[in-house]
Amino acid sequence: MSVVLVVNSGSSSFKYQLLDMTREEVLASGLVERIGEGTGIAKHTVAAAALAAPDGPAPTATDATYTIEREISDHTAGFAVMLEAFEQHGPALDEHPPVAVGHRVVHGGARFFAPTVVTPLVEINIDELSVLAPLHNPANLAGIVAAKKAFPEVPHVAVFDTAFHQSLAPEAYTYAIDREVAEAHRIRRYGFHGTSHKFVSEAAAAFVGRPVGELKQIVFHLGNGASVAAIEGGRSVDTSMGLTPLEGLVMGTRSGDLDPAVLLQLARRADMSIADLDTLLNKRSGLLGLAGVSDMRDIGERRDAGDPAAQLAFDVYIHRLRAYAGAYLAQLDGVDVISFTAGVGENSVRVREEAMATLGFAGVEIDPERNAARERGIRRISTDASRVQVLVVPTDEELEIARQTLSVTA
């Protein structure tokens, strides 16, 4: 059995999964939250796969979730609680010892383009790159430091959200501003959700039965954060997010693309500070700013009830999806597969239908019954006659992180 622990650390929480990579099954997962906020909460779920017999899963086994509440002062204390949960509720780590720990790190800048074994120098680099991701990299690093204390004898691997997009050509990642200013402050497009885009594009290729190296693909990762990537031969050639995850599509609370002069106008006329503008664009914009709610399910309910603000929010959201679809069709000179993933992409029938409605000229033909089917797992929603295969592909970033972790430690 080859077991990998995957960790995704935030500033006051972290998620984890213990995966048996021989079967690519989750043995346990959990969330430790409210770190440093008084009473912390840890939820630990033991998966049915952890009870599997050597020749297959126990037929009557079901997942079991346990909760621990106590003060969790920092990430190190959080990992102690996690270890306690494994000891009390299983699976026992001495029976399923991790061979490595994989960590999600949001920003690798232009320094990291592949999964990287964590060394003191790598930690220094992650810290230095915090200037590009001040809300994420410090938290990711805190998780790495704490996890190394909990698991000092195994390699730790950083898997970067930006790494998949390091294949972008200069014309795709360069902003047209003063070159010296851009170089001095590392201003360029980096792209995000790379782990998901990589996983989905490879899963889509396997599903359609063609090598990923032969395919031109567009992947829509549509969750509260949203991005789209143009992928040719398994390599990212364009993506909607840029220097930060703010650029591109309309998101739950983020604006996506807008004229930079909007910021200048608000600073001059509304006397808004840098902090005010940051809050506006990242936390008070997107669907929330347009309609008062950030969840696409709520948008749909309000739209059905005749709310004009929700209707406009939906229309703006779809307009941006179509704009990027058209742009990437041009960049790729046609496309073989279009995939939808993440919370909205996997579950919103209307979003998929409307986003693809104007792409008949490119050979896209959606099957309404397939699109409306509430099936789990990867599936085709285009017709058999469609020249472009349109898929729903559930993403699994933890599994992808585990795969990449093993690729540099096995």
PANURO-611285 format. One line per 4 residues: number of its first residue (from 1); their letters; for each residue x, y, z of C-alpha. Coordinates in nm, 2 decimals, decimal comma, always signed. Layout:
! residues N
NUM = a = X/Y/Z  ... $
END
This chain:
! residues 410
1 = msvv = +0,00/+0,00/+0,00  +0,13/+0,34/-0,10  -0,03/+0,61/+0,12  -0,01/+0,99/+0,08 $
5 = lvvn = -0,14/+1,26/+0,31  -0,26/+1,57/+0,13  -0,28/+1,90/+0,31  -0,45/+2,23/+0,21 $
9 = sgss = -0,38/+2,50/+0,47  -0,56/+2,83/+0,51  -0,49/+3,10/+0,76  -0,72/+2,97/+1,03 $
13 = sfky = -0,80/+2,62/+0,90  -0,66/+2,32/+0,70  -0,81/+2,03/+0,51  -0,66/+1,69/+0,48 $
17 = qlld = -0,70/+1,36/+0,30  -0,53/+1,03/+0,35  -0,52/+0,84/+0,02  -0,43/+0,49/-0,06 $
21 = mtre = -0,26/+0,54/-0,40  -0,26/+0,18/-0,49  -0,63/+0,20/-0,53  -0,65/+0,58/-0,55 $
25 = evla = -0,91/+0,58/-0,27  -0,96/+0,81/+0,02  -0,91/+0,64/+0,35  -0,99/+0,94/+0,57 $
29 = sglv = -1,04/+1,32/+0,54  -1,09/+1,61/+0,77  -1,11/+1,98/+0,84  -0,95/+2,16/+1,13 $
33 = erig = -1,09/+2,51/+1,15  -1,11/+2,82/+1,38  -0,74/+2,79/+1,45  -0,64/+3,07/+1,69 $
37 = egtg = -1,00/+3,17/+1,74  -1,09/+3,04/+2,08  -1,27/+2,71/+2,05  -1,15/+2,52/+1,74 $
41 = iakh = -1,34/+2,24/+1,56  -1,19/+1,94/+1,40  -1,41/+1,70/+1,18  -1,25/+1,37/+1,09 $
45 = tvaa = -1,42/+1,13/+0,85  -1,32/+0,77/+0,82  -1,40/+0,65/+0,47  -1,55/+0,31/+0,39 $
49 = aala = -1,24/+0,23/+0,19  -1,04/+0,22/+0,52  -1,25/-0,08/+0,62  -1,19/-0,26/+0,29 $
53 = apdg = -1,08/-0,62/+0,29  -0,77/-0,71/+0,09  -0,98/-0,82/-0,20  -1,22/-0,53/-0,20 $
57 = papt = -1,44/-0,30/+0,00  -1,66/-0,41/+0,28  -2,01/-0,42/+0,13  -2,19/-0,27/+0,42 $
61 = atda = -1,93/-0,02/+0,53  -2,02/+0,35/+0,54  -1,82/+0,67/+0,61  -1,82/+0,78/+0,97 $
65 = tyti = -1,76/+1,14/+1,09  -1,63/+1,24/+1,43  -1,60/+1,59/+1,58  -1,35/+1,73/+1,83 $
69 = erei = -1,39/+2,08/+1,99  -1,12/+2,25/+2,19  -0,88/+2,54/+2,18  -0,65/+2,51/+1,88 $
73 = sdht = -0,39/+2,78/+1,91  -0,19/+2,74/+1,59  -0,14/+2,50/+1,30  +0,10/+2,28/+1,51 $
77 = agfa = -0,17/+2,23/+1,76  -0,41/+2,16/+1,48  -0,19/+1,88/+1,35  -0,18/+1,74/+1,70 $
81 = vmle = -0,56/+1,72/+1,70  -0,55/+1,56/+1,36  -0,31/+1,29/+1,48  -0,53/+1,23/+1,79 $
85 = afeq = -0,83/+1,18/+1,56  -0,64/+0,92/+1,36  -0,54/+0,75/+1,68  -0,89/+0,74/+1,83 $
89 = hgpa = -1,10/+0,68/+1,52  -0,87/+0,54/+1,26  -0,74/+0,44/+1,03  -0,43/+0,38/+1,24 $
93 = ldeh = -0,13/+0,56/+1,08  +0,10/+0,29/+1,20  -0,10/+0,05/+0,97  -0,13/+0,31/+0,69 $
97 = ppva = +0,19/+0,51/+0,72  +0,22/+0,80/+0,47  +0,51/+0,77/+0,24  +0,49/+1,14/+0,17 $
101 = vghr = +0,29/+1,45/+0,25  +0,17/+1,67/-0,04  +0,09/+2,04/+0,02  -0,12/+2,27/-0,19 $
105 = vvhg = +0,07/+2,60/-0,24  -0,12/+2,88/-0,43  +0,16/+3,08/-0,58  +0,49/+2,95/-0,72 $
109 = garf = +0,57/+3,26/-0,92  +0,80/+3,20/-1,21  +1,03/+2,99/-0,98  +0,83/+2,66/-0,95 $
113 = fapt = +0,69/+2,48/-1,26  +0,67/+2,13/-1,11  +0,60/+1,95/-0,78  +0,89/+2,02/-0,56 $
117 = vvtp = +1,03/+1,85/-0,25  +1,03/+2,10/+0,03  +1,37/+2,20/+0,16  +1,46/+2,50/+0,37 $
121 = lvei = +1,54/+2,69/+0,05  +1,20/+2,61/-0,09  +1,04/+2,74/+0,22  +1,23/+3,06/+0,19 $
125 = nide = +1,11/+3,09/-0,17  +0,75/+3,03/-0,08  +0,78/+3,30/+0,19  +0,93/+3,55/-0,06 $
129 = lsvl = +0,65/+3,48/-0,30  +0,40/+3,58/-0,04  +0,42/+3,93/-0,19  +0,22/+3,79/-0,48 $
133 = aplh = -0,03/+3,59/-0,27  -0,04/+3,75/+0,08  -0,36/+3,58/+0,18  -0,25/+3,23/+0,07 $
137 = npan = +0,13/+3,16/+0,07  +0,19/+3,25/+0,44  -0,09/+3,01/+0,54  +0,03/+2,74/+0,30 $
141 = lagi = +0,38/+2,77/+0,46  +0,24/+2,76/+0,81  +0,08/+2,43/+0,72  +0,41/+2,29/+0,58 $
145 = vaak = +0,60/+2,39/+0,89  +0,35/+2,23/+1,12  +0,31/+1,91/+0,91  +0,69/+1,87/+0,90 $
149 = kafp = +0,68/+1,86/+1,28  +0,41/+1,60/+1,28  +0,57/+1,39/+1,01  +0,94/+1,46/+1,03 $
153 = evph = +1,06/+1,13/+0,87  +0,88/+1,15/+0,53  +0,93/+1,39/+0,24  +0,70/+1,69/+0,20 $
157 = vavf = +0,61/+1,81/-0,15  +0,48/+2,15/-0,26  +0,23/+2,14/-0,55  +0,17/+2,48/-0,69 $
161 = dtaf = -0,15/+2,61/-0,83  +0,05/+2,82/-1,08  +0,28/+2,54/-1,20  +0,06/+2,40/-1,48 $
165 = hqsl = +0,05/+2,74/-1,64  +0,43/+2,79/-1,66  +0,40/+2,66/-2,01  +0,24/+2,98/-2,13 $
169 = apea = +0,43/+3,16/-2,40  +0,56/+3,51/-2,34  +0,29/+3,67/-2,55  +0,03/+3,50/-2,33 $
173 = ytya = +0,17/+3,59/-1,99  +0,31/+3,94/-2,06  +0,11/+4,25/-1,97  +0,16/+4,56/-2,19 $
177 = idre = +0,30/+4,79/-1,92  +0,65/+4,94/-1,88  +0,89/+4,65/-1,91  +1,12/+4,76/-1,64 $
181 = vaea = +0,84/+4,82/-1,39  +0,69/+4,47/-1,47  +1,03/+4,30/-1,43  +1,11/+4,48/-1,11 $
185 = hrir = +0,78/+4,38/-0,94  +0,72/+4,04/-1,12  +0,41/+4,16/-1,29  +0,28/+3,90/-1,54 $
189 = rygf = +0,01/+3,65/-1,58  +0,07/+3,34/-1,37  -0,27/+3,16/-1,37  -0,43/+2,95/-1,10 $
193 = hgts = -0,64/+2,63/-1,05  -0,36/+2,46/-1,24  -0,39/+2,14/-1,04  -0,76/+2,11/-1,13 $
197 = hkfv = -0,70/+2,20/-1,50  -0,44/+1,94/-1,53  -0,65/+1,67/-1,36  -0,96/+1,75/-1,57 $
201 = seaa = -0,78/+1,76/-1,90  -0,61/+1,43/-1,84  -0,94/+1,27/-1,72  -1,12/+1,40/-2,02 $
205 = aafv = -0,86/+1,26/-2,26  -0,89/+0,92/-2,09  -1,27/+0,93/-2,11  -1,28/+1,01/-2,49 $
209 = grpv = -1,01/+0,75/-2,55  -0,74/+0,97/-2,70  -0,39/+1,06/-2,58  -0,39/+1,40/-2,41 $
213 = gelk = -0,10/+1,50/-2,63  -0,34/+1,49/-2,94  -0,62/+1,70/-2,80  -0,71/+2,07/-2,80 $
217 = qivf = -0,92/+2,14/-2,49  -1,10/+2,41/-2,31  -1,16/+2,35/-1,94  -1,40/+2,57/-1,73 $
221 = hlgn = -1,33/+2,55/-1,36  -1,65/+2,71/-1,22  -1,68/+2,74/-0,85  -1,69/+3,04/-0,61 $
225 = gasv = -1,36/+3,11/-0,78  -1,36/+3,05/-1,15  -1,12/+3,02/-1,43  -1,09/+2,88/-1,78 $
229 = aaie = -0,79/+2,74/-1,96  -0,70/+2,66/-2,32  -0,49/+2,34/-2,32  -0,31/+2,20/-2,63 $
233 = ggrs = -0,13/+1,87/-2,61  -0,17/+1,86/-2,23  +0,00/+2,20/-2,19  -0,17/+2,52/-2,08 $
237 = vdts = -0,15/+2,79/-2,36  -0,38/+3,05/-2,21  -0,58/+3,10/-1,90  -0,82/+3,36/-1,76 $
241 = mglt = -0,66/+3,43/-1,42  -0,36/+3,65/-1,41  -0,11/+3,80/-1,16  -0,37/+3,71/-0,90 $
245 = pleg = -0,69/+3,50/-0,90  -0,89/+3,82/-0,95  -0,87/+3,85/-1,33  -1,09/+3,68/-1,58 $
249 = lvmg = -1,44/+3,53/-1,53  -1,72/+3,67/-1,30  -1,69/+3,48/-0,97  -1,89/+3,45/-0,65 $
253 = trsg = -1,75/+3,76/-0,49  -1,47/+3,87/-0,74  -1,52/+4,10/-1,03  -1,30/+3,93/-1,29 $
257 = dldp = -1,20/+4,15/-1,58  -1,26/+4,53/-1,57  -1,11/+4,85/-1,70  -0,81/+4,94/-1,48 $
261 = avll = -0,93/+5,30/-1,50  -1,22/+5,20/-1,28  -0,98/+5,18/-0,99  -0,84/+5,53/-1,07 $
265 = qlar = -1,19/+5,67/-1,10  -1,30/+5,53/-0,76  -0,98/+5,64/-0,59  -1,02/+6,00/-0,73 $
269 = radm = -1,40/+6,04/-0,71  -1,50/+5,81/-0,42  -1,19/+5,86/-0,22  -1,14/+5,49/-0,19 $
273 = siad = -0,81/+5,36/-0,05  -0,61/+5,07/-0,17  -0,76/+4,85/+0,10  -1,11/+4,97/+0,01 $
277 = ldtl = -1,05/+4,88/-0,36  -0,91/+4,54/-0,26  -1,21/+4,46/-0,05  -1,45/+4,59/-0,32 $
281 = lnkr = -1,30/+4,38/-0,61  -1,24/+4,06/-0,41  -1,52/+4,05/-0,16  -1,80/+4,27/-0,27 $
285 = sgll = -1,81/+4,21/-0,65  -1,90/+3,93/-0,88  -2,24/+3,77/-0,83  -2,26/+3,91/-0,48 $
289 = glag = -2,20/+4,26/-0,60  -2,46/+4,23/-0,88  -2,73/+4,04/-0,71  -2,67/+4,03/-0,34 $
293 = vsdm = -2,59/+3,66/-0,32  -2,28/+3,47/-0,43  -2,41/+3,12/-0,48  -2,53/+3,03/-0,83 $
297 = rdig = -2,81/+2,82/-0,68  -2,95/+3,13/-0,51  -2,91/+3,33/-0,83  -3,12/+3,06/-1,01 $
301 = errd = -3,39/+3,07/-0,75  -3,41/+3,45/-0,76  -3,40/+3,45/-1,14  -3,69/+3,21/-1,16 $
305 = agdp = -3,88/+3,43/-0,92  -3,84/+3,73/-1,16  -3,56/+3,92/-0,98  -3,41/+4,15/-1,24 $
309 = aaql = -3,08/+4,18/-1,05  -3,03/+3,81/-1,05  -3,12/+3,79/-1,42  -2,86/+4,05/-1,50 $
313 = afdv = -2,60/+3,88/-1,28  -2,66/+3,55/-1,46  -2,64/+3,72/-1,80  -2,32/+3,90/-1,72 $
317 = yihr = -2,17/+3,56/-1,60  -2,27/+3,38/-1,92  -2,15/+3,67/-2,14  -1,80/+3,64/-1,99 $
321 = lray = -1,80/+3,26/-2,03  -1,89/+3,29/-2,40  -1,63/+3,56/-2,45  -1,35/+3,34/-2,32 $
325 = agay = -1,48/+3,04/-2,51  -1,47/+3,23/-2,83  -1,12/+3,37/-2,76  -0,98/+3,03/-2,68 $
329 = laql = -1,14/+2,87/-2,98  -0,94/+3,12/-3,18  -0,62/+3,07/-2,98  -0,64/+2,69/-3,03 $
333 = dgvd = -0,77/+2,71/-3,39  -1,06/+2,49/-3,30  -1,12/+2,25/-3,01  -1,18/+1,88/-2,96 $
337 = visf = -1,31/+1,87/-2,60  -1,48/+2,12/-2,37  -1,51/+2,03/-2,00  -1,70/+2,18/-1,71 $
341 = tagv = -1,58/+2,12/-1,35  -1,61/+2,24/-0,99  -1,93/+2,33/-0,80  -2,11/+2,54/-1,06 $
345 = gens = -1,96/+2,36/-1,36  -2,05/+2,02/-1,23  -2,40/+2,10/-1,11  -2,56/+2,39/-1,30 $
349 = vrvr = -2,75/+2,27/-1,60  -2,84/+2,62/-1,70  -2,49/+2,76/-1,69  -2,36/+2,48/-1,91 $
353 = eeam = -2,65/+2,51/-2,15  -2,63/+2,89/-2,19  -2,25/+2,90/-2,21  -2,25/+2,66/-2,50 $
357 = atlg = -2,56/+2,79/-2,68  -2,38/+3,01/-2,93  -2,10/+2,77/-3,02  -2,29/+2,58/-3,29 $
361 = fagv = -2,07/+2,73/-3,55  -1,77/+2,56/-3,38  -1,94/+2,22/-3,39  -2,08/+2,22/-3,04 $
365 = eidp = -2,42/+2,05/-3,00  -2,56/+1,99/-2,65  -2,80/+1,71/-2,57  -3,06/+1,85/-2,34 $
369 = erna = -3,14/+1,52/-2,17  -2,77/+1,43/-2,11  -2,71/+1,78/-1,98  -3,01/+1,77/-1,74 $
373 = arer = -2,92/+1,42/-1,61  -2,82/+1,42/-1,24  -2,55/+1,16/-1,27  -2,23/+1,14/-1,08 $
377 = girr = -1,89/+1,09/-1,23  -1,75/+1,20/-1,56  -2,01/+1,21/-1,84  -2,08/+1,34/-2,19 $
381 = istd = -2,34/+1,61/-2,24  -2,30/+1,67/-2,61  -2,49/+1,48/-2,88  -2,33/+1,19/-3,06 $
385 = asrv = -2,32/+1,41/-3,37  -2,14/+1,69/-3,20  -1,80/+1,76/-3,36  -1,68/+1,88/-3,02 $
389 = qvlv = -1,72/+1,65/-2,72  -1,86/+1,85/-2,42  -1,81/+1,68/-2,08  -1,88/+1,72/-1,71 $
393 = vptd = -1,57/+1,61/-1,53  -1,57/+1,61/-1,15  -1,23/+1,75/-1,04  -1,02/+1,59/-0,77 $
397 = eele = -0,74/+1,83/-0,67  -0,64/+1,62/-0,37  -0,59/+1,31/-0,59  -0,39/+1,51/-0,84 $
401 = iarq = -0,17/+1,65/-0,56  -0,11/+1,30/-0,43  -0,02/+1,18/-0,78  +0,23/+1,46/-0,83 $
405 = tlsv = +0,37/+1,41/-0,48  +0,44/+1,04/-0,56  +0,59/+1,14/-0,90  +0,89/+1,31/-0,72 $
409 = ta = +0,92/+1,08/-0,42  +0,85/+0,73/-0,54 $
END
